[in-house]
């Protein structure tokens, strides 16, 4: 049996699946960290990103802030926070919130910026208030980019949530830390496979979601037509993924 | 066709023979060099003269290795340092093959490596059992009084409030107890199960992965855990004012510092020097050496030099 097979055998072993320290429970913890951190980060970053995107003010600060936050070493931050907040779930959660903010912030303001100025002018011309411009034009049209931001922050957090095990925070990393100390490589690999699988599933769901949130009346075909007539490339809506095509 | 191949093969064989012959001849020259033999005749076993000293990638172990190195150098024995080798899986084969010849080890942990089922617990028993458990070609010199082993520690406040100074006192503590330590502790024989079996103490377990470092200390101070596993030579025990609980039933395997040596390198000269060092290395000394590294950020080189000057063996 090679190591990969041993890893899968570890996953399939009933002893490792259920119970408070089985991988199902640990996987749910990993998910709870991911969605908890991304939800909190979204509450902070989305309004902030919208404000920056709508007004165009503070863009430089938002860009450098999101860039700077990305450069923070997660494990170092986690240990620093755990020294203040104590061991358990709090320090990892705060760490992951900080990790999740930059992509969401960038997605939120980039989504607004990607809206064609002519569309906004048109909205104003038909008598929409500022609030209506935001809620009925900018938010729906910026949604694909925002979902893109959420998607990358979910991916980042779900992979990094393994670190929580370092400070008694549970999640799938607990298996990996233990396995390294005991030189139990099938367990380390089994847990890693689970993290990878979880990340791939979430990535798939968000890829689908990103397609679904394209507002009605704005379809990819139109985007191409607009582009061919105008020098404004990000005209009607923007999914960054399609831009290159 | 066939003939051609044979011809080529013959040609190769000939070249090979010439090459081997040349190597043998050269080797013969080297060993036959009168100057060479005279220079190694002093240290009989140490091929090429220098004795190769290794160390784990653990700061305290490196300090001890550096002490061995400087002590041998002080006695005009040539040494070569191969520090920071890592885990036993990596360095023990190198010791057996003679690539590395001398290594600071810990009796209990080393015995457990070669004999996981061992029942020896006390310092002397472990040392005796170790001599029998070592593979061919390896031996240990005298063990030092200094120990570096797992130990359970509580805060001073906890110790005073509950009247606890020994692991056997823990059974009478009524509040729930949680043990903190690296996650592998949970499955070690001296972990929660060992505490229950040996002392009748039931504890919960919280994994903290910094080997008794600042996170563990913080968790202890915050009362998230009440009992933590820290190596007995860790200067943090004294610095944080912790109380190390006594272990009258021998839950932990005693683990004294011991020099592990390849038999070929264990000349009387080398053994004599290292045994003198071991005899002088007390438990307090080891804590002090570790403290100089951890708290004063001194290099292993300086710490070893200062200690050798202090004990004035050579």
Interface residues (C-beta under 8 A of the other chain):
Chain A: X79 X82 X83 X86 X87 X88 X165 X166 X167 X168 X174 X177 X178 X181 X182 X183
Chain B: X89 X180 X182 X183 X184 X186 X187 X206 X207 X208 X209 X210 X214 X215 X218 X219 X222 X224 X225
